[in-house]
Amino acid sequence: MNQYLFLLPEITLFILSCLLLFLKSRNEFGLIAVLITLAATFFSQTCTSVEILNGMLLISPFTQNVKLVILAFTCVFFIQAIAVKQSYSKNFSVLVLLSLLGMLLSVSSSTLASLYLAVELHSIGQYILACIKHKSIKSAEAGVKYTLLGTFMSAVMIYGISLIFVVSGDLSLKSLFIANSKIHSIGILLFISGLMFKVAAAPFHAWIGDIYEGAPTVSTTFFAVLPKLSLIVVLVSLISNLEPIAYTGSTYSTELMENSQYLRNILFTSGILSIAFGTFSAFGQKNIKRFIGFASIAHVGYMLLGVSNSASLSFGNPGIAYALVYSFTNLGILSVVLMLKDKHITSLKKLRCSNNLVALAFVLLLFSSAGVPPFIGFWSKAYVVKTLVETNHIPTAIFSMLAGVISAFYYARIAKETYFTNMAEENIEASLRHNTLLTSIVVLCALFSTFGFVLLIY
């Protein structure tokens, strides 16, 4: 089969993105482009793993399925953008599509060079999306901060790759494991640090509050969900490649084992720090977008703990499973935020009076995000804890459970503000922009969060 057929989704998306530059770029066209790319991905499905472009990309059934999931979430995002009728720029859809192209390429990358270029492609789009609301000082400030910090971490990342190449003489993902020296270890640390910044994992998380709050809510919705999912898959790919591989005529098994454990330790440590910082940073936040940003750090921590303790390159990996549940839940929560006129947490007390159904669904989503049983968020956390116990990380398992209990308190505080606080009738005023599309997304996400555990039974 022609290798370019396997690249049909990426080629289709790139061509459609270029076409939108010459059209009156609207969110409806962006949604159509994603749907066409979704169809192209179905058409290019493969039953075996295939290396293309001289080994720069690896197409497999799993990577194609991941692309389908990412494209499906992007469809929901464009529906949100259409619902709120906010694009801020005629190139809004183009930026989203090009960033999406970077995500699709990143999950298929099999060399450090192609991975770096793919990650930068989807990052550049996010930098611009953060400041795309031209008349907002906060948006401009968020964009400048995000761009400067992101550029610095990109330089750190490429420097790490150069150190790895100097020692190993190879740019394939396997080059992470086939050498063992201090320079090589520093290179791995710098490279992974760049990826940790992209997913807002501790200790590279300080930027997230200002960016989430300052960026337009539509943009926040985009880079709060999709980049995390794609990059968690990338990290799982790195771990799976770090498993001992039989090199013909070589004696690299010891180095492979040591480097595999070294990378796992980096992710494991970052996971613990992320849960600690995320859990306590979310306390006292008064802006709902800022709260979501800091709370997401803890969620990333659970993902990293799952990734570092499993090399399974499948949706059954605890890190990927957690990322999927997080994505569903956050899409629903951010759909509510898109409808809110006031992003202050205290304004949520008016939500039940404005739309009782949305308020109830929002509370259910909060319970799922907090990990309250029997919501699907509880089972994703339990899966990570189960993996920690099975790998003899008992203290970390206990710590993650305690952190989950602590985080439940501030989720409960927001739920109380939303649904269980009575207001004097004369103080009630509409706090919600009524929107059928967004309401539908919120309700569907809430139903999945509430009854999604049934899927685990089957």
MIGUMI-851958 format. One record per residue (C-alpha): x, y, z. Coordinates in nm, 4 decimals, m for minus. Layout:
<rs>
<r <X Y Z>>;
...
</rs>
This chain:
<rs>
<r <0.0000 0.0000 0.0000>>;
<r <0.1270 0.3499 m0.0820>>;
<r <0.2758 0.5006 0.2335>>;
<r <0.1002 0.8309 0.1699>>;
<r <m0.2349 0.6589 0.2139>>;
<r <m0.1458 0.6129 0.5807>>;
<r <m0.0857 0.9890 0.5979>>;
<r <m0.4271 1.0631 0.4486>>;
<r <m0.5672 1.2223 0.7689>>;
<r <m0.2716 1.4594 0.8054>>;
<r <m0.2594 1.5448 0.4341>>;
<r <m0.6352 1.6059 0.4288>>;
<r <m0.6204 1.8276 0.7357>>;
<r <m0.3283 2.0310 0.5991>>;
<r <m0.4979 2.0903 0.2620>>;
<r <m0.8258 2.1920 0.4263>>;
<r <m0.6395 2.4264 0.6629>>;
<r <m0.4744 2.5965 0.3652>>;
<r <m0.8088 2.6258 0.1854>>;
<r <m0.9628 2.7978 0.4867>>;
<r <m0.6999 3.0709 0.4565>>;
<r <m0.8641 3.1796 0.1312>>;
<r <m1.2200 3.1525 0.2594>>;
<r <m1.4170 3.3468 0.5120>>;
<r <m1.2883 3.1222 0.7871>>;
<r <m1.5710 3.0342 1.0220>>;
<r <m1.6116 2.7695 1.2877>>;
<r <m1.8653 2.5822 1.0732>>;
<r <m1.5977 2.5277 0.8063>>;
<r <m1.3573 2.4124 1.0760>>;
<r <m1.6083 2.1531 1.1946>>;
<r <m1.6606 2.0304 0.8386>>;
<r <m1.2821 2.0027 0.7914>>;
<r <m1.2503 1.7912 1.1070>>;
<r <m1.5388 1.5663 0.9994>>;
<r <m1.3735 1.5112 0.6595>>;
<r <m1.0440 1.4306 0.8352>>;
<r <m1.2316 1.1904 1.0619>>;
<r <m1.3633 1.0078 0.7549>>;
<r <m1.0121 1.0016 0.6044>>;
<r <m0.8794 0.8466 0.9259>>;
<r <m1.1395 0.5698 0.9064>>;
<r <m1.0396 0.5072 0.5451>>;
<r <m0.6679 0.4859 0.6298>>;
<r <m0.7026 0.2340 0.9135>>;
<r <m0.4381 m0.0372 0.9185>>;
<r <m0.4184 m0.3800 1.0817>>;
<r <m0.0404 m0.3737 1.1249>>;
<r <0.2272 m0.1237 1.2268>>;
<r <0.3887 0.0549 0.9321>>;
<r <0.6924 0.2852 0.9325>>;
<r <0.6803 0.5645 0.6754>>;
<r <0.8963 0.8607 0.5692>>;
<r <1.2187 0.6732 0.6442>>;
<r <1.1028 0.5747 0.9906>>;
<r <1.0035 0.9250 1.1043>>;
<r <0.6427 0.8193 1.1599>>;
<r <0.4976 0.4926 1.2856>>;
<r <0.1379 0.4221 1.1876>>;
<r <m0.0355 0.1523 1.3905>>;
<r <m0.3949 0.0531 1.4712>>;
<r <m0.3549 0.2181 1.8123>>;
<r <m0.2251 0.5516 1.6787>>;
<r <m0.5068 0.5627 1.4237>>;
<r <m0.7623 0.5001 1.6983>>;
<r <m0.6061 0.7751 1.9099>>;
<r <m0.6422 1.0114 1.6144>>;
<r <m1.0104 0.9211 1.5896>>;
<r <m1.0577 1.0092 1.9561>>;
<r <m0.8682 1.3395 1.9232>>;
<r <m1.0691 1.4324 1.6134>>;
<r <m1.3947 1.3443 1.7903>>;
<r <m1.3058 1.5724 2.0824>>;
<r <m1.2135 1.8461 1.8329>>;
<r <m1.5586 1.8140 1.6747>>;
<r <m1.7102 1.8802 2.0173>>;
<r <m1.4800 2.1798 2.0582>>;
<r <m1.5936 2.3316 1.7269>>;
<r <m1.9565 2.2771 1.8280>>;
<r <m1.8782 2.4755 2.1439>>;
<r <m1.7146 2.7518 1.9370>>;
<r <m2.0152 2.7623 1.7024>>;
<r <m2.2538 2.7764 1.9987>>;
<r <m2.0929 3.0809 2.1604>>;
<r <m2.0394 3.2519 1.8231>>;
<r <m1.6918 3.3677 1.9199>>;
<r <m1.4007 3.3363 1.6785>>;
<r <m1.2155 3.6674 1.7489>>;
<r <m1.0246 3.6271 1.4218>>;
<r <m1.0964 3.4989 1.0733>>;
<r <m0.7996 3.2649 1.1188>>;
<r <m0.9275 3.1121 1.4440>>;
<r <m1.0323 2.7864 1.2766>>;
<r <m0.7059 2.7669 1.0801>>;
<r <m0.5002 2.7973 1.3987>>;
<r <m0.7032 2.5234 1.5650>>;
<r <m0.6679 2.2923 1.2640>>;
<r <m0.2912 2.3441 1.2359>>;
<r <m0.2534 2.2816 1.6079>>;
<r <m0.4639 1.9686 1.5623>>;
<r <m0.2323 1.8611 1.2789>>;
<r <0.0602 1.8804 1.5195>>;
<r <m0.1227 1.6559 1.7665>>;
<r <m0.1992 1.3941 1.5017>>;
<r <0.1648 1.3907 1.3926>>;
<r <0.2951 1.3744 1.7487>>;
<r <0.1124 1.0507 1.8345>>;
<r <0.2665 0.8858 1.5247>>;
<r <0.6195 1.0252 1.5648>>;
<r <0.8946 0.7658 1.5996>>;
<r <1.1983 0.9969 1.6041>>;
<r <1.2946 1.2779 1.8396>>;
<r <1.3148 1.5223 1.5473>>;
<r <0.9653 1.4510 1.4125>>;
<r <0.8236 1.4532 1.7662>>;
<r <0.9808 1.7905 1.8424>>;
<r <0.8480 1.9460 1.5208>>;
<r <0.4994 1.8031 1.5803>>;
<r <0.4871 1.9256 1.9400>>;
<r <0.6030 2.2722 1.8349>>;
<r <0.3426 2.2859 1.5584>>;
<r <0.0555 2.2343 1.7977>>;
<r <0.2166 2.4587 2.0626>>;
<r <0.2551 2.7592 1.8306>>;
<r <m0.1157 2.7459 1.7516>>;
<r <m0.1947 2.7503 2.1233>>;
<r <0.0290 3.0530 2.1850>>;
<r <m0.1689 3.2531 1.9295>>;
<r <m0.5055 3.1217 2.0501>>;
<r <m0.4212 3.2447 2.4007>>;
<r <m0.3980 3.6072 2.2820>>;
<r <m0.6453 3.6004 1.9945>>;
<r <m0.8934 3.8294 2.1746>>;
<r <m0.7231 4.1441 2.0489>>;
<r <m0.9049 4.3999 2.2637>>;
<r <m0.8422 4.2183 2.5913>>;
<r <m0.5352 4.3164 2.7950>>;
<r <m0.5574 3.9920 2.9932>>;
<r <m0.5630 3.7884 2.6729>>;
<r <m0.2598 3.9728 2.5354>>;
<r <m0.0755 3.9233 2.8640>>;
<r <m0.1616 3.5518 2.8653>>;
<r <m0.0380 3.5130 2.5088>>;
<r <0.2930 3.6894 2.5769>>;
<r <0.3589 3.4858 2.8932>>;
<r <0.2670 3.1596 2.7246>>;
<r <0.4819 3.2361 2.4189>>;
<r <0.7914 3.3427 2.6146>>;
<r <0.7794 3.0503 2.8564>>;
<r <0.6919 2.8050 2.5801>>;
<r <0.9768 2.9277 2.3613>>;
<r <1.2246 2.8931 2.6468>>;
<r <1.1115 2.5368 2.7226>>;
<r <1.1266 2.4523 2.3511>>;
<r <1.4912 2.5612 2.3549>>;
<r <1.5497 2.3396 2.6598>>;
<r <1.3813 2.0520 2.4794>>;
<r <1.5881 2.0842 2.1597>>;
<r <1.9074 2.1176 2.3664>>;
<r <1.8196 1.7912 2.5386>>;
<r <1.7688 1.6251 2.2008>>;
<r <2.1095 1.7521 2.0844>>;
<r <2.2784 1.5989 2.3914>>;
<r <2.1047 1.2669 2.3282>>;
<r <2.2172 1.2752 1.9646>>;
<r <2.5778 1.3585 2.0570>>;
<r <2.6003 1.0509 2.2796>>;
<r <2.3886 0.8014 2.0837>>;
<r <2.4363 0.9248 1.7254>>;
<r <2.0705 0.8468 1.6625>>;
<r <1.7441 1.0441 1.6640>>;
<r <1.5000 0.7536 1.6851>>;
<r <1.3021 0.7138 2.0071>>;
<r <1.5192 0.4119 2.0813>>;
<r <1.8164 0.6497 2.1103>>;
<r <1.6818 0.7370 2.4534>>;
<r <1.7915 0.3962 2.5760>>;
<r <2.0997 0.2822 2.3867>>;
<r <2.3527 0.4914 2.5762>>;
<r <2.4301 0.5389 2.9414>>;
<r <2.6283 0.8450 3.0487>>;
<r <2.5765 1.1615 3.2511>>;
<r <2.5413 1.3713 2.9352>>;
<r <2.2811 1.1305 2.8003>>;
<r <2.0903 1.1394 3.1304>>;
<r <2.0926 1.5207 3.1296>>;
<r <1.9659 1.5152 2.7707>>;
<r <1.6746 1.2881 2.8653>>;
<r <1.5917 1.5110 3.1640>>;
<r <1.5882 1.8287 2.9517>>;
<r <1.3841 1.6654 2.6765>>;
<r <1.1242 1.5315 2.9195>>;
<r <1.1159 1.8675 3.1008>>;
<r <0.9978 2.0276 2.7780>>;
<r <0.7147 1.7764 2.7504>>;
<r <0.6274 1.8278 3.1187>>;
<r <0.5839 2.1996 3.0508>>;
<r <0.3468 2.1270 2.7629>>;
<r <0.1154 1.9230 2.9878>>;
<r <0.1572 2.1667 3.2820>>;
<r <0.3095 1.9073 3.5144>>;
<r <0.5005 2.0142 3.8263>>;
<r <0.7486 2.1717 3.8632>>;
<r <0.6743 2.3346 3.5252>>;
<r <0.3177 2.4339 3.6103>>;
<r <0.3369 2.7928 3.7404>>;
<r <0.2132 2.9454 3.4134>>;
<r <m0.1185 2.7662 3.3979>>;
<r <m0.3334 2.9881 3.6228>>;
<r <m0.2604 3.3147 3.4412>>;
<r <m0.2935 3.1550 3.0967>>;
<r <m0.6232 2.9802 3.1671>>;
<r <m0.7718 3.2934 3.3230>>;
<r <m0.6432 3.5407 3.0655>>;
<r <m0.7081 3.3448 2.7471>>;
<r <m1.0540 3.3528 2.5854>>;
<r <m1.2666 3.0746 2.7328>>;
<r <m1.2998 2.9076 2.3922>>;
<r <m0.9211 2.8900 2.3631>>;
<r <m0.8889 2.7646 2.7204>>;
<r <m1.1285 2.4825 2.6375>>;
<r <m0.9085 2.3784 2.3459>>;
<r <m0.5707 2.3657 2.5137>>;
<r <m0.7060 2.2399 2.8473>>;
<r <m0.8125 1.9076 2.6960>>;
<r <m0.6632 1.8040 2.3614>>;
<r <m0.2866 1.8657 2.4099>>;
<r <m0.2890 1.6725 2.7366>>;
<r <m0.4447 1.3669 2.5740>>;
<r <m0.2039 1.3641 2.2787>>;
<r <0.1068 1.4213 2.4919>>;
<r <0.0116 1.1539 2.7447>>;
<r <m0.0045 0.9113 2.4504>>;
<r <0.3414 1.0358 2.3443>>;
<r <0.4809 0.9667 2.6923>>;
<r <0.3320 0.6173 2.6909>>;
<r <0.4967 0.5620 2.3510>>;
<r <0.8324 0.6624 2.5002>>;
<r <0.7881 0.4218 2.7909>>;
<r <0.6859 0.1359 2.5620>>;
<r <0.9951 0.1982 2.3466>>;
<r <1.2114 0.2014 2.6572>>;
<r <1.1257 m0.1576 2.7357>>;
<r <1.4258 m0.3848 2.6648>>;
<r <1.4546 m0.4429 2.2912>>;
<r <1.6622 m0.7167 2.1332>>;
<r <1.9171 m0.5402 1.9157>>;
<r <2.0809 m0.7892 1.6817>>;
<r <2.4476 m0.8267 1.7686>>;
<r <2.4373 m0.5668 2.0478>>;
<r <2.4655 m0.5668 2.4244>>;
<r <2.2396 m0.2789 2.5169>>;
<r <2.0008 m0.4636 2.7507>>;
<r <2.1576 m0.3216 3.0700>>;
<r <2.1503 0.0364 2.9381>>;
<r <1.7925 m0.0142 2.8234>>;
<r <1.6841 m0.1254 3.1676>>;
<r <1.8656 0.1606 3.3426>>;
<r <1.7353 0.4300 3.1071>>;
<r <1.3849 0.2852 3.1223>>;
<r <1.3870 0.3118 3.5012>>;
<r <1.5420 0.6599 3.4825>>;
<r <1.2621 0.7911 3.2614>>;
<r <0.9984 0.6221 3.4757>>;
<r <1.1490 0.7864 3.7855>>;
<r <1.1305 1.1316 3.6228>>;
<r <0.7633 1.0856 3.5345>>;
<r <0.6872 0.9271 3.8716>>;
<r <0.8467 1.2152 4.0644>>;
<r <0.6709 1.4736 3.8490>>;
<r <0.3427 1.2903 3.9074>>;
<r <0.3790 1.3079 4.2861>>;
<r <0.4770 1.6770 4.2739>>;
<r <0.1867 1.7548 4.0397>>;
<r <m0.0678 1.5938 4.2703>>;
<r <0.0754 1.7814 4.5698>>;
<r <0.0985 2.1233 4.4011>>;
<r <m0.2286 2.0851 4.2113>>;
<r <m0.4284 1.9744 4.5134>>;
<r <m0.3226 2.2652 4.7335>>;
<r <m0.2950 2.5336 4.4617>>;
<r <m0.6629 2.4953 4.3753>>;
<r <m0.7631 2.5993 4.7287>>;
<r <m0.8621 2.9622 4.7604>>;
<r <m0.9056 3.0247 4.3865>>;
<r <m1.1901 3.2676 4.3157>>;
<r <m1.1983 3.2498 3.9355>>;
<r <m1.3491 2.9297 3.7936>>;
<r <m1.1077 2.9174 3.4966>>;
<r <m0.8106 2.9643 3.7252>>;
<r <m0.9465 2.6920 3.9530>>;
<r <m0.9819 2.4506 3.6599>>;
<r <m0.6237 2.5260 3.5584>>;
<r <m0.4703 2.4504 3.8978>>;
<r <m0.6959 2.1490 3.9545>>;
<r <m0.5802 2.0084 3.6200>>;
<r <m0.2229 1.9921 3.7539>>;
<r <m0.3329 1.7272 4.0038>>;
<r <m0.5147 1.5370 3.7292>>;
<r <m0.1971 1.5380 3.5192>>;
<r <m0.0187 1.3965 3.8234>>;
<r <m0.2498 1.0950 3.8282>>;
<r <m0.1939 1.0497 3.4549>>;
<r <0.1845 1.0521 3.5013>>;
<r <0.1670 0.8002 3.7850>>;
<r <m0.0335 0.5738 3.5571>>;
<r <0.2062 0.6223 3.2655>>;
<r <0.5203 0.5630 3.4732>>;
<r <0.3947 0.2292 3.6030>>;
<r <0.2615 0.0734 3.2839>>;
<r <0.4168 0.0180 2.9404>>;
<r <0.0898 m0.0897 2.7809>>;
<r <0.0434 0.1087 2.4588>>;
<r <m0.3361 0.0856 2.4572>>;
<r <m0.6462 0.2544 2.5935>>;
<r <m0.6137 0.0130 2.8857>>;
<r <m0.3054 0.2006 3.0071>>;
<r <m0.4085 0.3686 3.3366>>;
<r <m0.2561 0.7009 3.2280>>;
<r <m0.4393 0.7065 2.8945>>;
<r <m0.7641 0.5839 3.0522>>;
<r <m0.7436 0.8648 3.3083>>;
<r <m0.6733 1.1198 3.0323>>;
<r <m0.9825 1.0062 2.8400>>;
<r <m1.2089 1.0368 3.1447>>;
<r <m1.0541 1.3740 3.2298>>;
<r <m1.1177 1.4961 2.8738>>;
<r <m1.4856 1.3984 2.8806>>;
<r <m1.5405 1.5557 3.2218>>;
<r <m1.3551 1.8776 3.1421>>;
<r <m1.5388 1.9269 2.8135>>;
<r <m1.8625 1.9280 3.0109>>;
<r <m1.7326 2.1568 3.2855>>;
<r <m1.5860 2.4055 3.0370>>;
<r <m1.9107 2.4048 2.8394>>;
<r <m2.0775 2.5402 3.1528>>;
<r <m1.7996 2.7982 3.1921>>;
<r <m1.8596 2.9071 2.8316>>;
<r <m2.2220 2.9813 2.9221>>;
<r <m2.1387 3.1770 3.2380>>;
<r <m2.1516 3.5552 3.2174>>;
<r <m1.9403 3.5957 3.5309>>;
<r <m1.6417 3.3618 3.5801>>;
<r <m1.6251 3.4288 3.9553>>;
<r <m1.6970 3.1184 4.1640>>;
<r <m1.9454 3.3029 4.3874>>;
<r <m2.1616 3.3751 4.0820>>;
<r <m2.2302 3.0016 4.0519>>;
<r <m2.4934 3.0321 4.3256>>;
<r <m2.7204 3.1904 4.0629>>;
<r <m2.6753 2.8990 3.8232>>;
<r <m2.9545 2.6819 3.9648>>;
<r <m3.2016 2.9674 3.9277>>;
<r <m3.0924 3.0328 3.5685>>;
<r <m3.0997 2.6709 3.4475>>;
<r <m3.1655 2.3924 3.6948>>;
<r <m3.0697 2.1156 3.4474>>;
<r <m2.7302 2.2693 3.3696>>;
<r <m2.6656 2.3276 3.7400>>;
<r <m2.7439 1.9643 3.8244>>;
<r <m2.5275 1.8347 3.5373>>;
<r <m2.2452 2.0670 3.6458>>;
<r <m2.2564 1.9287 4.0011>>;
<r <m2.2444 1.5714 3.8686>>;
<r <m1.9395 1.6606 3.6586>>;
<r <m1.7717 1.8147 3.9630>>;
<r <m1.8350 1.4966 4.1633>>;
<r <m1.6816 1.2904 3.8838>>;
<r <m1.3779 1.5181 3.8633>>;
<r <m1.3366 1.4920 4.2414>>;
<r <m1.3367 1.1131 4.2195>>;
<r <m1.6556 1.0530 4.4173>>;
<r <m1.7972 0.6995 4.3729>>;
<r <m1.9712 0.5702 4.1673>>;
<r <m1.8857 0.8372 3.9069>>;
<r <m1.6450 0.7437 3.6272>>;
<r <m1.3807 0.9776 3.7706>>;
<r <m1.3617 0.7577 4.0800>>;
<r <m1.2903 0.4468 3.8735>>;
<r <m1.0141 0.6163 3.6736>>;
<r <m0.8446 0.7225 3.9994>>;
<r <m0.8983 0.3753 4.1454>>;
<r <m0.7362 0.2226 3.8363>>;
<r <m0.4244 0.4349 3.8886>>;
<r <m0.4134 0.3471 4.2597>>;
<r <m0.4568 m0.0224 4.1761>>;
<r <m0.1587 0.0002 3.9385>>;
<r <0.0506 0.1669 4.2102>>;
<r <m0.0348 m0.1091 4.4567>>;
<r <0.0476 m0.3796 4.2016>>;
<r <0.3904 m0.2210 4.1411>>;
<r <0.4582 m0.2005 4.5177>>;
<r <0.4293 0.1788 4.5441>>;
<r <0.2085 0.1548 4.8532>>;
<r <0.3070 0.4916 5.0129>>;
<r <0.2387 0.6731 4.6844>>;
<r <m0.0963 0.4955 4.6519>>;
<r <m0.1934 0.6115 5.0024>>;
<r <m0.0723 0.9650 4.9264>>;
<r <m0.2747 0.9820 4.6030>>;
<r <m0.5875 0.8631 4.7850>>;
<r <m0.5420 1.1229 5.0607>>;
<r <m0.4887 1.3944 4.7986>>;
<r <m0.8103 1.2830 4.6295>>;
<r <m0.9990 1.3160 4.9590>>;
<r <m0.8559 1.6649 5.0157>>;
<r <m0.9449 1.7765 4.6627>>;
<r <m1.3012 1.6544 4.7163>>;
<r <m1.3497 1.9340 4.9715>>;
<r <m1.2965 2.2198 4.7266>>;
<r <m1.5046 2.0457 4.4613>>;
<r <m1.7760 2.0096 4.7260>>;
<r <m1.7459 2.3826 4.8018>>;
<r <m1.8115 2.4701 4.4376>>;
<r <m2.0981 2.2175 4.4219>>;
<r <m2.2479 2.3808 4.7325>>;
<r <m2.2196 2.7257 4.5744>>;
<r <m2.3826 2.5958 4.2582>>;
<r <m2.6743 2.3874 4.3773>>;
<r <m2.7181 2.3997 4.7513>>;
<r <m2.7093 2.7729 4.8262>>;
<r <m3.0450 2.9495 4.8455>>;
<r <m3.0626 3.3098 4.7296>>;
<r <m3.3086 3.5786 4.8155>>;
<r <m3.5457 3.6082 4.5224>>;
<r <m3.4797 3.9783 4.4777>>;
<r <m3.1068 3.9087 4.4282>>;
<r <m3.1576 3.6543 4.1537>>;
<r <m3.0570 3.7538 3.8033>>;
<r <m2.9644 3.5489 3.5003>>;
<r <m2.6042 3.4298 3.5257>>;
<r <m2.6159 3.1998 3.2256>>;
<r <m2.6315 3.2459 2.8510>>;
<r <m2.8910 2.9891 2.7495>>;
<r <m2.7642 2.7752 2.4646>>;
<r <m2.9149 2.4480 2.3466>>;
<r <m2.5932 2.3108 2.1936>>;
<r <m2.3840 2.3732 2.5039>>;
<r <m2.6588 2.2421 2.7304>>;
<r <m2.6684 1.9210 2.5266>>;
<r <m2.2902 1.8772 2.5592>>;
<r <m2.3061 1.9362 2.9356>>;
<r <m2.5890 1.6871 2.9849>>;
<r <m2.4257 1.4183 2.7680>>;
<r <m2.0915 1.4561 2.9484>>;
<r <m2.2712 1.4412 3.2832>>;
<r <m2.4534 1.1234 3.1800>>;
<r <m2.1241 0.9652 3.0758>>;
<r <m1.9613 1.0718 3.4021>>;
<r <m2.2501 0.9298 3.6039>>;
<r <m2.3189 0.6035 3.4214>>;
<r <m1.9876 0.5488 3.2418>>;
<r <m1.8855 0.2895 3.5012>>;
<r <m2.1373 0.0544 3.3371>>;
<r <m1.8966 0.0300 3.0413>>;
<r <m1.6345 m0.1128 3.2779>>;
<r <m1.8655 m0.4023 3.3628>>;
<r <m1.8833 m0.5072 3.0003>>;
</rs>
